[in-house]
Amino acid sequence: MRSEAGSVAPLGIGMASILLAAVFTLTSANSLYLLRAHLTAVAEFAALSEVRYATSAADFLSSTQNTDRLFVEEDSSADSKTAEVTICTFWTSPVPMLSEAGALKICGHGAAREG
């Protein structure tokens, strides 16, 4: 009879590679989700600051810590009581990939109205 020792090794290697790919995908997706949530929060605070203290979103970003790579995409105000702000940055995957697709532009939108 033929020995079947080691026949589980290809299955184990295949399962490990699928698990590793899933971990890389989930890590990238989580990073992207958290960045978008952070951008939305910053945009909402910038809109609130613009309505309450009459400062622009760019001034708000310059006065806030850890926002060096963020930039204001849109800063509009229909009247003196309403403000809409869109703040963006470029996201790169935290996981090194074989083919780098480049940086993705991710934006967060915030709006505020005084009253």
C-alpha positions as CSV (number, residue, x, y, z in Angstrom):
1,M,0.0,0.0,0.0
2,R,1.0,3.5,-0.7
3,S,1.7,5.9,2.2
4,E,-0.5,8.9,2.4
5,A,1.7,10.8,4.8
6,G,1.8,14.5,4.0
7,S,-1.3,14.6,1.9
8,V,-2.9,17.2,4.3
9,A,0.0,19.6,3.7
10,P,-1.4,21.1,0.4
11,L,-4.8,21.6,2.1
12,G,-3.1,23.3,5.0
13,I,-1.1,25.6,2.7
14,G,-4.2,26.5,0.7
15,M,-6.3,27.2,3.9
16,A,-3.5,29.3,5.3
17,S,-3.2,31.4,2.1
18,I,-7.0,32.0,2.0
19,L,-6.9,33.0,5.7
20,L,-4.0,35.4,5.1
21,A,-5.8,37.0,2.1
22,A,-8.9,37.4,4.3
23,V,-6.9,39.1,7.0
24,F,-5.3,41.5,4.6
25,T,-8.6,42.3,3.0
26,L,-10.3,42.9,6.4
27,T,-7.4,45.1,7.6
28,S,-7.6,47.3,4.5
29,A,-11.4,47.6,4.7
30,N,-11.2,48.4,8.4
31,S,-8.6,51.1,7.7
32,L,-10.7,52.6,5.0
33,Y,-13.9,52.6,7.1
34,L,-12.1,54.3,10.1
35,L,-10.6,56.9,7.9
36,R,-13.9,57.8,6.3
37,A,-15.6,58.0,9.8
38,H,-12.7,60.3,10.9
39,L,-13.1,62.6,7.9
40,T,-16.8,62.8,8.4
41,A,-16.3,63.8,12.1
42,V,-13.7,66.4,11.2
43,A,-16.0,67.8,8.4
44,E,-18.9,68.1,10.8
45,F,-16.8,69.8,13.4
46,A,-15.5,72.2,10.8
47,A,-19.0,73.0,9.7
48,L,-20.1,73.6,13.3
49,S,-17.0,75.9,13.8
50,E,-17.9,77.8,10.7
51,V,-21.5,78.4,11.8
52,R,-20.8,79.1,15.4
53,Y,-17.5,81.1,15.3
54,A,-17.5,82.3,11.7
55,T,-14.2,80.6,10.8
56,S,-13.5,78.9,7.5
57,A,-12.9,75.2,7.3
58,A,-9.3,75.8,6.2
59,D,-8.7,77.8,9.4
60,F,-10.3,75.1,11.5
61,L,-8.0,72.5,9.9
62,S,-4.9,74.6,10.5
63,S,-5.8,75.0,14.2
64,T,-6.4,71.3,14.7
65,Q,-3.7,68.8,15.5
66,N,-2.8,65.8,13.2
67,T,-4.5,67.1,10.1
68,D,-1.4,67.7,7.9
69,R,-2.6,65.6,5.0
70,L,-6.2,66.7,5.0
71,F,-7.5,69.3,2.6
72,V,-10.8,71.1,2.1
73,E,-12.6,70.0,-1.1
74,E,-15.7,72.1,-0.6
75,D,-16.6,74.9,1.8
76,S,-20.0,76.4,0.9
77,S,-22.5,78.5,2.8
78,A,-25.9,79.3,1.3
79,D,-26.5,81.9,4.0
80,S,-24.7,82.9,7.2
81,K,-26.6,80.2,9.1
82,T,-25.8,77.1,7.0
83,A,-22.5,75.6,6.2
84,E,-21.5,72.5,4.2
85,V,-17.9,71.2,4.3
86,T,-16.2,68.4,2.5
87,I,-12.8,67.3,3.7
88,C,-10.6,64.8,1.8
89,T,-7.3,63.0,2.0
90,F,-5.6,60.2,0.1
91,W,-5.7,56.7,1.5
92,T,-3.1,54.0,0.9
93,S,-3.5,50.5,2.1
94,P,-1.8,49.6,5.3
95,V,-1.0,46.1,3.8
96,P,1.8,45.9,1.3
97,M,0.4,44.6,-1.9
98,L,2.0,43.0,-5.0
99,S,0.4,45.5,-7.3
100,E,-0.1,49.0,-5.8
101,A,-3.2,50.5,-7.2
102,G,-2.2,54.0,-5.9
103,A,-3.8,56.3,-3.4
104,L,-7.5,56.6,-3.3
105,K,-9.2,59.9,-2.6
106,I,-11.5,59.6,0.4
107,C,-13.8,62.4,1.5
108,G,-16.1,63.1,4.5
109,H,-19.0,65.5,4.4
110,G,-20.4,67.6,7.2
111,A,-23.2,70.1,7.4
112,A,-24.4,72.4,10.2
113,R,-27.1,75.0,10.6
114,E,-27.3,77.6,13.4
115,G,-30.4,77.9,15.3
